[in-house]
Amino acid sequence: MDNLLISLLRKFEPETAHDISIKLLKFAPILFNKFRHELLEQEIVGLKFQNPVGMAAGYDKNAEVFESLFKIGFGFVECGTVTPLPQYGNPKPRVFRYIEESALINSLGFNNKGINSFLNGVQKRTDFDSPLGINIGPNKDTKNFIDDYTILINKAHDFADYITVNISSPNTENLRKLQDKTALEELISNLVASLKDKKVQKPIFIKINPDEESNNYSDIINLISKYSIAGLIISNTTIQREQNLSPQIRKQDGGLSGKPLLKKSNEILELVFRETQGSIILIGVGGISSGGEAYQKIKLGASLIQLYSAFTFQGPNLINKINKELVQLAKKDGFNSISEAVGSGL
Ligand SMILES: Cc1cc2nc3c(=O)[nH]c(=O)nc-3n(C[C@H](O)[C@H](O)[C@H](O)COP(=O)(O)O)c2cc1C
């Protein structure tokens, strides 16, 4: 069924195909049985995960289909990026598909319906068995990025199982500058202070880009520890283009995801795990299209993994397939729980 669906969707330009897939997903779950295995279950930052495979941010931007995504097999879903006000994003076309390379390039620029509409979607939630993350980012024309994040984190806090502060999209001008030490400390300290009166403190993750100098990651790690942030999501899309990529990919601006991102995001994941040794939680994302690649990230230090691009290339059956492969791979290595595999490759 996936093959037919994928070839049909490929007849449309990528953004239209995405919109159609969201509509289909509203009905699809009855066709799926979620694969479950106790070896895949973990409790992390106080949340129970049935499996470690999550839908990455950007797919369900407006919190419309996260329950369908739980049903087709995902262990958790990160919705967003949501901004305070609705926003059109950058001019179209702004998503490009490269089938041969299993890659996407996007320059969407946080197109979304804004936090109020988003929270309407979240409040329709009936399934509380799988964690829901809310990924937040500023409006393009805002006067002050930190004000936007503060508004969002306070509005989203009570409805999210965890919150991701996205400072790594390449498609909002100057956003990535927040990854610099001084700017990041100002952001994090403000966010943490703004939540101090909340009775329950929800875990916060910071989503980072894979394109920084290695010493910048050390600065980030120090801040994460200083402000008791739960962990890092590694990584967002890359703006770098390796020499071996096709001329089409190399000349197209935007954030590159899918297969060409695997090596780069793995390098940063490994670097960060070597420095943190399990003291913070790492979520590995970038280029995963199989159980083997998901397992590779887990062995490099990811407690959880996420994917997006491969879902658009392979369809919904991919998620159960990855989880089944993870069980086989972990058993083969003699692990009784997937958590025993975290960082075991280093
Ligand atoms: C079309 C598209 C839109 C995305 N939008 C967002 C977004 O809004 N927020 C975000 O944090 N990441 C966004 N991402 C990045 C993904 O969450 C993920 O980090 C990246 O695609 C790498 O994973 P993948 O190789 O499995 O796709 C987007 C990716 C794609 C392909």
The ligand as a MOL file (V3000), in Angstrom:
LIG
                    3D

  0  0  0     0  0            999 V3000
M  V30 BEGIN CTAB
M  V30 COUNTS 31 33 0 0 0
M  V30 BEGIN ATOM
M  V30 1 C 9.7810 20.0750 5.0950 0
M  V30 2 C 10.4810 20.1540 6.4310 0
M  V30 3 C 10.0300 21.0560 7.3900 0
M  V30 4 C 10.6760 21.1310 8.6310 0
M  V30 5 N 10.1970 22.0020 9.5690 0
M  V30 6 C 10.7880 22.0320 10.7960 0
M  V30 7 C 10.2730 22.8650 11.8140 0
M  V30 8 O 9.2640 23.5600 11.6460 0
M  V30 9 N 10.9120 22.8790 13.0100 0
M  V30 10 C 12.0180 22.0980 13.2670 0
M  V30 11 O 12.5450 22.1360 14.3920 0
M  V30 12 N 12.5140 21.2910 12.3180 0
M  V30 13 C 11.9240 21.2330 11.1040 0
M  V30 14 N 12.4230 20.3880 10.1490 0
M  V30 15 C 13.6390 19.5950 10.4430 0
M  V30 16 C 13.2800 18.1880 10.9130 0
M  V30 17 O 12.5910 18.2230 12.1360 0
M  V30 18 C 14.5730 17.3490 11.0990 0
M  V30 19 O 15.3730 17.9360 12.1090 0
M  V30 20 C 15.3840 17.2500 9.8170 0
M  V30 21 O 14.5470 17.1280 8.6820 0
M  V30 22 C 16.3360 16.0510 9.8520 0
M  V30 23 O 15.6250 14.8330 9.9150 0
M  V30 24 P 15.3570 13.9130 8.6100 0
M  V30 25 O 16.6640 13.7820 7.8950 0
M  V30 26 O 14.8440 12.6260 9.1490 0
M  V30 27 O 14.3480 14.6290 7.7980 0
M  V30 28 C 11.7980 20.2960 8.8980 0
M  V30 29 C 12.2360 19.3930 7.9290 0
M  V30 30 C 11.5900 19.3070 6.7030 0
M  V30 31 C 12.0850 18.3160 5.6890 0
M  V30 END ATOM
M  V30 BEGIN BOND
M  V30 1 1 1 2
M  V30 2 1 2 3
M  V30 3 2 2 30
M  V30 4 2 3 4
M  V30 5 1 4 5
M  V30 6 1 4 28
M  V30 7 2 5 6
M  V30 8 1 6 7
M  V30 9 1 6 13
M  V30 10 2 7 8
M  V30 11 1 7 9
M  V30 12 1 9 10
M  V30 13 2 10 11
M  V30 14 1 10 12
M  V30 15 2 12 13
M  V30 16 1 13 14
M  V30 17 1 14 15
M  V30 18 1 14 28
M  V30 19 1 15 16
M  V30 20 1 16 17
M  V30 21 1 16 18
M  V30 22 1 18 19
M  V30 23 1 18 20
M  V30 24 1 20 21
M  V30 25 1 20 22
M  V30 26 1 22 23
M  V30 27 1 23 24
M  V30 28 2 24 25
M  V30 29 1 24 26
M  V30 30 1 24 27
M  V30 31 2 28 29
M  V30 32 1 29 30
M  V30 33 1 30 31
M  V30 END BOND
M  V30 END CTAB
M  END
